[in-house]
């Protein structure tokens, strides 16, 4: 198989406008939506999510769990090709796991509690992972584990500190791809474009004439530019971050459709519990009461449902008695009166609410909170910060921002993955919701007990109890569950409401373009 198998010229191209740069193509490095979406299209996984909360075979044909619940043994399908035509083997999978654990990075963060002890590949079609202790989230966490082409990476390794593996291909994978997914990267400039070309030999899709032959992900820092290019026919899909009022206008134009999908994506304002004055429970509760959730949902975002605690109901349901801090400035004042800080002391703090630069939505949520906190005598200024700089700052209590406006997609649909950030083992993790530096030994104990139990109903009881205690301690402001809104030209179809884990619903092999539609304007 040649390096690039070009898509048929007749296949239409899909043009997607996003606002954040794609800083790296390395599948262990994604921190934003669009980097994650790109990795999901270029790389494949052992198992695949199902909207009914099941785990489906993918590159793995089947698997078995040992009696003591620690060793997972996978049998692989034969003849699944990488983009260069070579087959995916157990050796590639062992290499991919060792590489991810050795290099760390955002995706390794998902595995920080699932301690992989041993990796064995007894033959080309068998791979086993032995964990130090049983972990009920392991299979779902594999949704985040992407398989890379070992031979291609070793051919392109640079000097590095990993012995025979050099830099483990870190420099190469920064700007090249080595996957087996439905698309290959054929052009890439981090702050301008990533072009994907379809991989015709991809075994899990029967390509049709309407499936895209190319996908051009184009980066425009200004959301208004994306909306303008959608209207002029230069883009087919726009970012979910386009402001609510613009989305409403697009929805009224018959050339466009705005998808509205409830997602198990939780919005928060993360608080740094280690820094005064947010080390005081009553100050944190005052902040939560000063957060105007209804205005955020109805006016800034144009959709959403109240979030009760850190875990969306789609992932952990039926928890009774979990409190909500409703928007109430009098209650906020009453909480502040109980805090260890006097009004004069509170007035001296200069706090920062970090909001992702270029995002109108984040900025407006931060401004709304800042205005209400000032009414309480808490001086909190909004600071626009690049997303990569936020994730770097959150890794240390000293540098973590006082507040960050933030959302967390359920990439691993299991409560323990989200709740680990409310224990000491989540400290120093940039992402997901790192930077809180919260610790309650009782919460940690409940989460550990839930993780050690085979019976899901009993585990749920412990998880729910942990959530109740977390909400009482108020380490973050729990805002709402997202309704994701995607504006796109009407001739693009194939959007999925939810695929069981994000971003598997953003794989472009399921999309179709109707080039016969009068609204269709192909690139010149």
WOFEN-V324904 format. One record per helix or strand of 3 or more residues. SS is the DSSP state (hx for helix, st for strand). FROM is the first residue (numbers start at 1). LEN is the number of residues. If there is no record, write none. Layout:
ss: (SS	SS)
from: (FROM	FROM)
len: (LEN	LEN)
This chain:
ss: (st	hx	st	st	st	st	hx	hx	st	st	hx	hx	hx	hx	st	st	st	hx	hx	st	hx	hx	hx	hx	st	hx	st	hx	st	hx	hx	hx	hx	st	hx	hx)
from: (13	33	47	55	60	71	90	108	116	126	138	150	163	170	183	193	214	223	244	256	281	293	329	343	351	360	380	387	403	415	424	441	456	476	504	508)
len: (6	10	3	3	6	6	14	4	8	6	7	6	3	6	7	6	6	9	8	16	9	9	9	6	6	16	6	7	6	8	3	11	18	14	3	3)
